[in-house]
Amino acid sequence: MKLRTIISIVLALSIGAAIIFWPGPQNNTHRMPLVTSEKPQGGDFALQAADGAHKLSDYRGKLVLIYFGYTFCPDICPTNLGNLSVAYHQLSDEQKRKLQILFVSVDPQRDTPERLQQYADYFESNILGLTGDPQTIAEIARRYGVVYAKVEDERNPENYAVDHSAFTYVVDAQGALKTQLPHATTPQQFIHAIEHYQKDIP
């Protein structure tokens, strides 16, 4: 998928809507509210990519943007990653060098490391796809304030959805969680945040 295709996807979606999760099948009445009142603590973690294990601490000295989602997500994830991709392609080479984008799956049952990386590569923005066992993902999600819930499709159990909060988490060069950016953050807003948090990185 080329940049012009990503831009078309982004423009086609309603990026101004105040939506923080994708609703699953409408016949499911046991829905989990995707909000949390706890202040996210963040912190280091280790997950698996297509080329092996990676730690958040591997990227000390860089600004890290972390997005939690899944490859079967119908439009919330493509919107956010599409906006990130548009922003990334407007950065200077120096800004790109000081940035790492991580895409962490909340659907480890279906998202293999290889599938995740293939999906991430569609956005041509040096995004690293990461996954792990369900317990590890849940523990990391709790520390970052990520809330997600599997929504079954009774007609097709393999075609389930995953409701998930849709923030982009900003981790500074020392590994500290600084802030979270809401769903549908625009490319220019991403660029502004990147410039702000990179200003002290040598």
VMD Tcl script that draws the C-alpha trace (Angstrom):
set ca {
  {0.00 0.00 0.00}
  {1.55 3.30 -1.10}
  {1.31 6.61 0.68}
  {-1.33 7.95 -1.69}
  {-3.53 4.94 -0.87}
  {-3.08 5.54 2.85}
  {-4.02 9.19 2.39}
  {-7.14 8.13 0.50}
  {-8.12 5.81 3.36}
  {-7.58 8.55 5.90}
  {-9.60 11.10 3.95}
  {-12.39 8.59 3.40}
  {-12.82 8.00 7.12}
  {-14.36 10.42 9.57}
  {-11.22 11.40 11.40}
  {-12.92 14.18 13.30}
  {-15.36 11.94 15.12}
  {-14.93 11.54 18.85}
  {-14.89 7.75 18.70}
  {-12.48 5.85 20.93}
  {-13.33 2.30 19.95}
  {-14.83 0.23 17.16}
  {-18.15 -1.30 18.18}
  {-18.43 -5.02 17.58}
  {-21.54 -6.96 16.49}
  {-24.70 -5.18 17.56}
  {-26.35 -8.32 18.93}
  {-23.78 -8.58 21.72}
  {-25.25 -7.12 24.90}
  {-22.31 -7.79 27.25}
  {-20.08 -4.91 26.37}
  {-17.15 -3.67 28.42}
  {-16.81 0.11 28.82}
  {-13.49 1.07 27.29}
  {-12.44 3.65 29.84}
  {-10.17 3.54 32.86}
  {-9.82 5.96 35.74}
  {-6.33 4.78 36.69}
  {-3.38 6.97 35.76}
  {-1.22 4.99 33.30}
  {2.23 4.22 34.64}
  {3.85 2.88 31.47}
  {7.23 1.21 31.87}
  {9.49 -1.18 30.03}
  {8.24 -4.35 28.36}
  {9.48 -7.14 26.12}
  {7.47 -8.52 23.19}
  {8.02 -10.53 20.04}
  {8.46 -9.17 16.52}
  {8.97 -11.01 13.26}
  {12.74 -10.71 13.70}
  {12.84 -11.70 17.37}
  {12.39 -10.21 20.83}
  {12.32 -6.44 21.34}
  {12.21 -4.35 24.51}
  {10.90 -0.83 24.83}
  {14.24 0.00 26.45}
  {15.97 -0.92 23.18}
  {14.83 2.49 21.96}
  {16.24 4.67 24.72}
  {17.49 7.86 23.12}
  {14.52 7.95 20.73}
  {10.97 9.21 21.02}
  {8.61 6.22 20.91}
  {4.97 6.28 19.83}
  {3.02 3.18 20.86}
  {-0.34 2.20 19.44}
  {-2.34 -0.80 20.69}
  {-4.65 -2.37 18.12}
  {-5.04 -5.40 15.86}
  {-4.74 -6.25 12.20}
  {-8.39 -7.24 11.71}
  {-9.57 -3.84 12.98}
  {-12.00 -2.48 10.38}
  {-11.24 1.25 10.50}
  {-10.05 2.65 13.83}
  {-6.53 1.23 13.54}
  {-6.13 2.12 9.85}
  {-7.24 5.68 10.63}
  {-4.70 6.17 13.39}
  {-1.85 4.41 11.64}
  {-2.72 6.17 8.39}
  {-2.51 9.56 10.09}
  {0.78 8.54 11.69}
  {2.08 7.47 8.29}
  {1.16 10.78 6.68}
  {2.91 12.59 9.54}
  {5.98 10.35 9.29}
  {6.45 11.11 5.61}
  {6.54 14.84 6.39}
  {9.35 14.49 8.94}
  {12.97 15.25 8.21}
  {15.49 12.42 8.08}
  {16.82 13.59 11.44}
  {13.37 13.47 13.01}
  {12.81 9.98 11.60}
  {16.12 8.84 13.06}
  {14.98 9.93 16.52}
  {11.59 8.20 16.29}
  {10.29 4.65 16.65}
  {6.64 3.65 16.18}
  {5.43 0.44 17.84}
  {2.18 -1.35 16.98}
  {1.24 -3.73 19.81}
  {-1.47 -6.31 19.12}
  {-4.40 -6.80 21.49}
  {-5.37 -9.87 19.46}
  {-2.48 -12.31 20.03}
  {-4.71 -15.23 19.07}
  {-4.71 -14.19 15.40}
  {-1.88 -11.68 15.09}
  {1.33 -13.61 14.58}
  {4.56 -11.58 14.51}
  {4.78 -12.14 10.75}
  {1.20 -11.01 10.10}
  {1.70 -7.97 12.31}
  {4.82 -6.88 10.49}
  {3.24 -7.40 7.08}
  {0.34 -5.20 8.19}
  {2.65 -2.56 9.70}
  {4.73 -2.45 6.53}
  {1.68 -1.38 4.52}
  {2.05 2.06 6.11}
  {5.69 2.48 5.01}
  {6.60 4.29 8.23}
  {9.15 2.06 9.97}
  {6.43 0.69 12.28}
  {7.43 -2.36 14.31}
  {4.67 -4.91 14.99}
  {4.82 -6.59 18.40}
  {2.88 -9.35 20.13}
  {3.15 -11.82 23.00}
  {1.13 -14.25 25.06}
  {-2.27 -13.02 26.29}
  {-1.10 -12.64 29.90}
  {1.87 -10.47 28.92}
  {-0.25 -8.29 26.65}
  {-2.84 -7.84 29.41}
  {-0.18 -6.82 31.94}
  {1.38 -4.26 29.60}
  {-2.04 -2.94 28.62}
  {-2.94 -2.43 32.29}
  {0.21 -0.37 32.92}
  {-0.50 1.81 29.90}
  {-4.19 2.27 30.62}
  {-5.24 0.31 27.53}
  {-8.66 -1.33 27.74}
  {-9.81 -3.98 25.29}
  {-12.40 -6.74 25.12}
  {-13.10 -9.56 22.70}
  {-16.57 -9.41 21.13}
  {-17.79 -12.77 19.87}
  {-19.71 -13.25 16.66}
  {-22.08 -16.14 17.41}
  {-22.54 -16.85 13.72}
  {-18.81 -17.10 13.04}
  {-16.54 -17.60 16.10}
  {-13.42 -16.93 14.03}
  {-14.74 -13.55 12.92}
  {-14.72 -11.88 16.32}
  {-13.92 -8.22 16.91}
  {-11.84 -6.62 19.64}
  {-13.17 -3.41 21.15}
  {-10.18 -1.34 22.24}
  {-9.25 2.11 23.43}
  {-7.48 3.97 20.68}
  {-4.84 6.26 22.12}
  {-1.30 6.74 20.86}
  {1.12 6.68 23.80}
  {4.11 9.02 23.80}
  {7.24 7.69 25.52}
  {10.23 9.99 25.83}
  {13.89 9.20 25.18}
  {14.35 8.07 28.81}
  {11.50 5.56 28.56}
  {8.94 7.58 30.55}
  {5.30 7.71 29.46}
  {4.60 11.42 28.91}
  {1.11 11.64 27.45}
  {-1.48 9.96 25.25}
  {-2.89 11.31 22.02}
  {-6.56 10.65 21.23}
  {-8.08 8.72 18.38}
  {-8.08 10.62 15.08}
  {-5.13 12.81 16.02}
  {-4.35 14.56 12.75}
  {-1.01 14.29 10.94}
  {-0.18 17.89 11.86}
  {-0.97 17.22 15.51}
  {1.29 14.18 15.43}
  {4.07 16.28 13.91}
  {3.61 18.95 16.58}
  {3.85 16.31 19.36}
  {6.92 14.72 17.77}
  {8.67 18.08 17.48}
  {7.79 18.97 21.07}
  {9.09 15.76 22.62}
  {12.13 15.47 20.36}
  {13.45 18.95 21.09}
  {15.76 17.75 23.87}
  {17.03 14.65 22.06}
  {20.59 15.21 20.81}
}
mol new
graphics top color blue
foreach p $ca { graphics top sphere $p radius 0.5 }
foreach p [lrange $ca 0 end-1] q [lrange $ca 1 end] { graphics top cylinder $p $q radius 0.2 }
display resetview
